[in-house]
Amino acid sequence: MGGGCPLHNNDRETGKNMVLQILVNGIVAGALYILSGLSFGLVYTSTGVFHFANVAAYTIGGFMFFQVCVTWGLSFPLALAIGLAAASVLGVLIEWICYKPLREQQASALQFFLTSIGVTFVLQNIYLLIWRSDPRVVPVFESLLDGRQIGPVRVTYLQFVIIGVVAALWGILHLFMTKTKTGKA
């Protein structure tokens, strides 16, 4: 007799279904990483600098969204607008305070890179002081947690929305970069 415990057909089927579900969940998570990768690529292509402080700008947007929507109980659209504005303002401030002086001094790519890492560390620690490291969860509409059963895999409407938004943003960015004068520059 073999040394292992053979799986019953039901156990094998459950295992296959679990792998498929994990694959779908991984594709959705990967879609969010695609957005991050696109932003890094866009910044690097246009500036020649790998800008880690992007992450700090995204983070302040998320924390401000949470603060306005969950902690203060204000509306989702207002929280979204404030989160986007906070991320944008921080990005501009990082540019003015950190990168513009480096450009004026004709700093090397290494100096830009080290500055971006330093800015990221400083901002991450400020965020930790303000919001701590406790996980934050933004409640979503219950209807978004419903979904469709596609064979053995359950896909929520929120997952469909995430994939759709990422695909739309990628498509818009692609059209902007390939069809506009600014994008081609």
C-alpha positions as CSV (number, residue, x, y, z in Angstrom):
1,M,0.0,0.0,0.0
2,G,1.1,3.6,-0.7
3,G,2.3,5.8,2.1
4,G,-0.3,8.6,1.5
5,C,-4.0,8.9,2.2
6,P,-5.8,8.9,-1.1
7,L,-8.4,11.7,-1.5
8,H,-12.0,10.8,-2.1
9,N,-13.6,12.1,-5.2
10,N,-15.5,14.8,-3.2
11,D,-12.2,15.9,-1.5
12,R,-10.5,16.2,-4.9
13,E,-13.5,18.1,-6.3
14,T,-13.5,20.5,-3.3
15,G,-9.8,21.0,-3.7
16,K,-10.2,21.9,-7.4
17,N,-13.0,24.3,-6.7
18,M,-11.0,25.9,-4.0
19,V,-8.1,26.4,-6.4
20,L,-10.4,27.9,-9.0
21,Q,-11.9,30.3,-6.4
22,I,-8.4,31.3,-5.3
23,L,-7.4,31.9,-8.9
24,V,-10.4,34.2,-9.5
25,N,-9.7,36.1,-6.3
26,G,-6.0,36.4,-7.3
27,I,-7.0,37.8,-10.7
28,V,-9.1,40.5,-9.0
29,A,-6.2,41.3,-6.5
30,G,-3.8,41.4,-9.5
31,A,-6.0,43.9,-11.3
32,L,-5.4,46.3,-8.4
33,Y,-1.7,45.7,-8.7
34,I,-1.9,46.5,-12.4
35,L,-3.1,50.0,-11.6
36,S,-0.2,50.5,-9.3
37,G,2.2,49.1,-11.9
38,L,0.7,51.4,-14.6
39,S,1.3,54.4,-12.3
40,F,4.9,53.5,-11.7
41,G,5.4,52.9,-15.4
42,L,3.8,56.2,-16.3
43,V,5.8,58.2,-13.9
44,Y,9.1,56.4,-14.8
45,T,8.5,56.8,-18.5
46,S,7.7,60.5,-18.2
47,T,10.4,61.5,-15.7
48,G,13.0,58.8,-15.7
49,V,12.6,58.4,-11.9
50,F,11.2,55.4,-10.2
51,H,8.9,57.3,-7.8
52,F,8.2,55.2,-4.6
53,A,6.4,58.1,-3.0
54,N,3.5,57.3,-5.3
55,V,2.6,54.8,-2.7
56,A,2.5,57.5,0.0
57,A,0.1,59.6,-2.1
58,Y,-2.2,56.6,-2.7
59,T,-2.1,55.8,1.0
60,I,-3.2,59.3,2.1
61,G,-6.1,59.1,-0.4
62,G,-7.2,55.8,1.2
63,F,-6.9,57.0,4.7
64,M,-8.7,60.3,4.0
65,F,-11.5,58.4,2.2
66,F,-11.8,56.2,5.3
67,Q,-11.7,59.1,7.7
68,V,-14.4,61.0,5.8
69,C,-16.7,58.1,5.0
70,V,-16.4,55.8,8.0
71,T,-15.1,57.9,10.9
72,W,-17.0,61.1,10.1
73,G,-20.0,59.4,8.4
74,L,-20.1,61.7,5.4
75,S,-21.2,60.6,2.0
76,F,-19.3,58.2,-0.3
77,P,-19.0,60.7,-3.2
78,L,-17.7,63.4,-0.8
79,A,-15.2,60.9,0.8
80,L,-14.0,59.9,-2.7
81,A,-13.5,63.5,-3.8
82,I,-11.6,64.3,-0.6
83,G,-9.5,61.2,-0.8
84,L,-8.6,62.0,-4.5
85,A,-7.9,65.6,-3.6
86,A,-5.7,64.7,-0.7
87,A,-3.7,62.3,-2.9
88,S,-3.3,64.9,-5.6
89,V,-2.3,67.7,-3.2
90,L,0.3,65.4,-1.6
91,G,1.7,64.4,-5.0
92,V,2.0,68.1,-6.0
93,L,3.6,69.0,-2.6
94,I,6.2,66.1,-3.0
95,E,7.0,67.4,-6.4
96,W,7.4,71.1,-5.3
97,I,9.3,70.3,-2.0
98,C,11.4,67.4,-3.0
99,Y,11.8,66.8,-6.7
100,K,11.8,70.4,-8.1
101,P,14.9,71.4,-6.1
102,L,16.6,68.2,-7.1
103,R,15.9,68.9,-10.8
104,E,17.2,72.5,-10.4
105,Q,20.4,71.1,-9.0
106,Q,20.6,68.5,-11.8
107,A,20.6,65.7,-9.3
108,S,21.4,62.2,-10.4
109,A,18.8,59.4,-10.8
110,L,20.2,57.8,-7.7
111,Q,19.5,61.0,-5.7
112,F,15.9,61.1,-7.0
113,F,15.5,57.4,-6.1
114,L,16.9,57.8,-2.6
115,T,14.7,60.9,-2.0
116,S,11.6,59.0,-3.1
117,I,12.4,56.2,-0.7
118,G,13.0,58.7,2.1
119,V,9.8,60.5,1.5
120,T,7.9,57.3,1.5
121,F,9.4,56.2,4.9
122,V,8.7,59.6,6.5
123,L,5.1,59.7,5.2
124,Q,4.4,56.1,6.2
125,N,5.6,56.8,9.8
126,I,3.4,60.0,9.9
127,Y,0.4,57.8,8.8
128,L,1.3,55.3,11.6
129,L,1.3,58.1,14.2
130,I,-2.1,59.4,13.0
131,W,-4.0,56.3,12.1
132,R,-2.0,53.5,13.8
133,S,-1.5,50.2,12.0
134,D,-4.9,48.7,12.7
135,P,-6.7,47.3,9.6
136,R,-9.4,49.5,8.2
137,V,-12.4,48.3,6.4
138,V,-14.7,50.5,4.3
139,P,-18.2,49.1,4.3
140,V,-19.7,48.5,0.9
141,F,-23.2,48.2,-0.3
142,E,-24.5,44.7,0.6
143,S,-25.7,44.3,-3.0
144,L,-22.0,44.4,-4.2
145,L,-21.2,41.4,-2.0
146,D,-23.9,39.4,-3.8
147,G,-22.7,37.8,-7.0
148,R,-23.0,35.1,-9.6
149,Q,-22.0,31.5,-9.4
150,I,-20.0,30.6,-12.5
151,G,-19.6,26.9,-12.3
152,P,-17.9,26.2,-9.0
153,V,-16.6,29.8,-8.6
154,R,-18.5,32.6,-7.0
155,V,-17.7,36.1,-8.3
156,T,-19.2,39.1,-6.4
157,Y,-20.5,42.2,-8.1
158,L,-17.7,44.1,-6.3
159,Q,-15.1,41.9,-8.1
160,F,-16.9,42.6,-11.4
161,V,-16.8,46.3,-10.7
162,I,-13.0,46.2,-9.8
163,I,-12.2,44.3,-13.0
164,G,-14.4,46.7,-15.0
165,V,-12.9,49.9,-13.5
166,V,-9.3,48.6,-13.9
167,A,-10.0,47.7,-17.6
168,A,-11.7,51.1,-18.2
169,L,-8.8,53.0,-16.6
170,W,-6.2,51.0,-18.5
171,G,-8.1,51.6,-21.7
172,I,-8.4,55.3,-21.1
173,L,-4.7,55.5,-20.3
174,H,-3.8,53.6,-23.4
175,L,-5.9,55.8,-25.6
176,F,-4.4,58.9,-23.9
177,M,-0.9,57.7,-24.4
178,T,-1.3,56.6,-28.0
179,K,-3.9,59.0,-29.4
180,T,-3.2,62.4,-27.8
181,K,-0.4,64.9,-28.5
182,T,0.3,65.1,-24.8
183,G,0.4,61.3,-24.4
184,K,2.8,60.9,-27.3
185,A,5.2,63.6,-26.1
